[in-house]
């Protein structure tokens, strides 16, 4: 800043804004946020009531479980891996929760059981991936079948959840201001995002996640604990899938083996749209959050329109995914 | 460090002060004694010793395959040693992992930068031992510490910038900065200069000098002799997995060094008879390369190849011989320079282009790049011809049989069975099949990279005779071999490579092996400029 511009006060601020160019690593995230804002803005112009803050809040409420899944997926994708099991783990978690509550277990015990089993499954997949050098795609595909199978094993029928405390969490609104409200699931999801953001940015575990995604053998030669972290990310993803299952159960409220079929793909799509590079090492967990919101806003569009079938959601997601993967490709090509 | 030893270093041949300022020899930081490593039946290291003194740059010399990398990997815990001892600061150690070696103060910087491009410079330097606050990384303290280390090394790099945004040379320096931050007593630099340009090398040397002044022992491996003479104090020379000698650099001429590396006394080498030199009559070259270069593999090189002429390429392993051949064939693409084939300017993007222009290349690594072990002799022979015709135009059976039979006879391939599996042939016969593969395509330019390596003397002579015969018929041949005698016997013109560039080119009139060795040993820039004059006169 030269002295001349500094004295002009407001102009200097404008100059700052005008000449500001974000570091290229933030670019995909910025594009996604702009996309979300643009879509939300377009919706508000086109449909009445679309711009109501409660629409945005409902977006969060309806997709809280997906946000948590995308957070876990972010860890895995940042190392260059993939976790296909999370959708099935959601279904399995709802079933375990419903079944244990039906058997009269106390709610905290049931919740801890769900989270432990989901984390354990993730850990086992991580161990297979790291120590037996199995492709993440295959190991977690096995996890997908296994978890879905376990869900069916518990019951083929849907099991309703009748626990009073649980129902209170499910339906009790938290009023933010005047008539606007959210649910507890949103609070949990946002805490998950915040914790993940801190861990990824400011802990050795998190930085090692990025290092592995950047170059695994280099990370090893740098003396980082590659094995622990690689297994760890699948454990984190498993934990998030279990937590996502609990939030999903809050929305439905039931355990059902047919829940969340293909949800792992939504989580992956959200992460990719959020600017997290599938080859690993680049991206931010906030991107995954925005990615989920973009997917949600597409759905909202279709609901508000009323004339489109819900399959347009899928088409829109497909197109968006393609566009974002191409953007990522171009960006990485430029940098190498 | 101050532990006394009954056993003093054994190899105290020349003990001048040199780069070690102290009057007496200081206690070695590390001493490797009688290290042996065997892989299967191969003795990779045979009783090799190495000692590193504090505050010295120690060059590890030897041709490719001499055992330099194996010795380094033994020291850094990548390989376990079969016998011998490693003494660090007076204590005996056995490193089983790289981490164990690092803990003992031995850091390695490899030829390829082993850092992570998507993290900051500071993170790359400190990750794994970063300053922490309440379980989280203290980013500010980390950046401060990184900045301090960079400053100590005289490097002006922003620790908060992304590593991947910097050129490879800076990344290399950051890798060294990481090594230094571990309080390293020994820093091993394995070919750190191979992808750096002159200015970048100077910067690296600057850093090395600072480290040396701080008392760090530096192991330096480089193919560039000039660099060794510029920076190193002492050197250990290896050959074929054995220790040749430990010497002071200042007491060794480049010629002596080359002799020690190759392992032959010049006087003992007799000039060999060779066929009458072919005189080039045509003026138009088959291939003309001007300023052909590729970063990290070859510096700008000019070369003309003529019909009916054998051009021999001499030079130590790693001097750029193979790299030159690969560029001429389009197996690697050139960064700069032009290539003319029959006066038409061509850009060879792939071997396919070269084959279409009647250029053939027989690779030095016949196991990996040439022989297909599970196919028959006939299939192996016809591969290149079929490829150049395109897969949709099969070669008629009669033609196949005739071609294969002709070449089996012409090259005396045994067994003389077109349907024998390639894997059952001896190395020499496999090499002949490969030669036949390219001859069948009737090339106008044939590039042979080490065509006689590892084969018996009889087959060698047959291949040499065939090469001479082909040149006599008007084919242009580039002949690359580690055996100078062979190159001199066959070639009409001689190209000498060193440090990834052509340092000399001359007609092969009465050139002796010792002449070539002297050219290779050279006298730095003086030799280079003289050579340029000579070649421009040609």
Interface residues (C-beta under 8 A of the other chain):
Chain A: X23 X25 X198 X202 X203 X204 X207 X208 X210 X211 X213 X214 X215 X217 X218 X219 X221 X222 X223 X224 X281 X282 X335
Chain B: X98 X99 X102 X110 X113 X114 X115 X116 X117 X118 X119 X123 X124 X127 X128 X130 X132 X135 X136 X137 X139 X162 X164 X178
